[in-house]
Every structure is written in structure tokens, then in C-alpha cells.
Amino acid sequence: MDNFIKNNRVCVVYFTNNDFHELNTKIEDLKNSIGESKCMIIDSNQDLELIEELNIKSVPLFHIYKNGKLIEEIFGTYNNICDIIRLHF
């Protein structure tokens, strides 16, 4: 994950699981529109070690990074989440 953040000027890390099917579909579409390499999706059920390391307590959660620094953290399932994320690109 560190290399992903360092290799992108602006990027999104999305922490999720299978309980958020509709939101996951929206984010997959967003990923296609902003570029596959700018959005990382992490399944909280599969990547338990990373989730624990980052002290993630709930999903869905979005981390938006710019120049390697966390600039925004968004919790929840907002209807306009894709619009909020696009503002950074």
C-alpha cells in the first residue's frame, strides 16, 4: 500500500467488504473513470493484518492521499461519495 500511495500524486484507498455491494459497484465504476492505478480497494475480511496495522475500526472508509499525505478520511455510505472523491482529481 505504501508504494501505491507514493507512486500516485492523488489516490484513493477504499476499505470495504462484501456487505456493501451497491457502494462497491459505484466505486468500481469510479475506479474505471479516474484510472485503475489511482484507486486501491481493500477487503477488510481478506486483509485482516493490514486492517489491524492501520487500526481500521469500521468500513466503509475512504482515505484520500495527495503527494503521499492523507488529506481526507471519509466514513460511511454517502450517496454523493463519488462526486466527493472526484473533486480531488
Secondary structure, DSSP 8 states (H G I E B T S, - for coil): -HHHHHT-SEEEEEEE-GGGHHHHHHHHHHHHHH-GGGEEEEETTT-HHHHHHTT--SSSEEEEEETTEEEEEEES--TTHHHHHHTT-
